Amino acid sequence: MRQSPYSTAQPVAEFPEWLGPVCVRELRRSLRAPFFIAGFVILHVCALLAALVDSGLSVLLSGAKVSAFSGGMLAAVSFLAFVFILPLGQFRSLQCELGPGRNAELLVTSRLGLQEIVGGRILVATGFAATLLVSMLPYSLLRYFLGGIEPVDLLIETVRLFLANATMNAIVIGASVFGNVVGRAALIAVLAAEYFIFLAPYRFFGASLGFTGQAISFAGEILVAVLFAMIGLDLGVSKMRHLDVPYRFLDPGTLLVIAFLFYPLLYSVGFAMGSHVGGIVSLALMAFLAWMIGAPPRKKQLKPAAPRPPLPSA
């Protein structure tokens, strides 16, 4: 049967070109893996049980009607699933790419940048988590209709969960280039602890600053997520730099010193000088520095020779 030239439908196997080959490959693997379906089912079973427990606890503890829905257990399940369990599923993400003759060698020879290789995995892991996060919308709506949360607070809570998941994905995937399992786990734990320490002033102490203060605090949360996502990306690229042209200032030891010593010092100075606003300025500077550190050097290209004048005709 001949397909109509006006049909806009595309086969399911095709993906848009802007995703890049690494994203397409990881998406196809994720859709075929049992982890996708199993994670979806397990998450919703745990969320349903948490919703039932929340409703029961509200009735038992306060003597209220069944309409009271605290949402504390559901929020705890969502936090554990999206901030820890799903990102830790990428614990060995880049190990399958490394080594002589493995996929990383082939990807680099196909003129893909190291940031595309590492960033593609981070993007797919975050997209997978975002799909699961959207599927949790019915439970969030249940909390709203039963009086457990306001719409604006619900939206902010969802965005915060997404940012934390994206940041932890970047940290875990970036640290997965280190071969030592114990060292990798310790690095993830330290980076995650530093991330939550950076986040604490905006997450827990911005609610008492009024509407303007809340907006500033939310901007600070976004900048903290961007900074640590870029740290994870730079770590992943730093251990793979030998596969491509050398990167500027991209040694793993140097990156860890900057992340564990220089960034906390600059953050403390910014807060001491200007409180939350000063912290935002320091976070913007650190994010720009992280981008400069991980940016690949420009490859010098030879200019084409000037065309010769035509030979005189005989």
Secondary structure, 3 states (H helix, E strand, C coil): CCCCCCCCCCCCCCCCHHHCHHHHHHHHHHHHCHHHHHHHHHHHHHHHHHHHHHHHHHHHHHCCCCCCCCCHHHHHHHHHHHHHHHHHCCCCCCCCCCCCCCHHHHHHHCCCCHHHHHHHHHHHHHHHHHHHHHHCHHHHHHHHHCCCCCHHHHHHHHHHHHHHHHHHHHHHHHHCCCCCHHHHHHHHHHHHHHHHHHHHHHHHCCHHHHHHHHHHHHHHHHHHHHHHHHHHHHHHHHCCHHHCCCCCCCCHHHHHHHHHHHHHHHHHHHHHHHHHHHHHHHHHHHHHHHHHHHCCCCCCCCCCCCCCCCCCCC
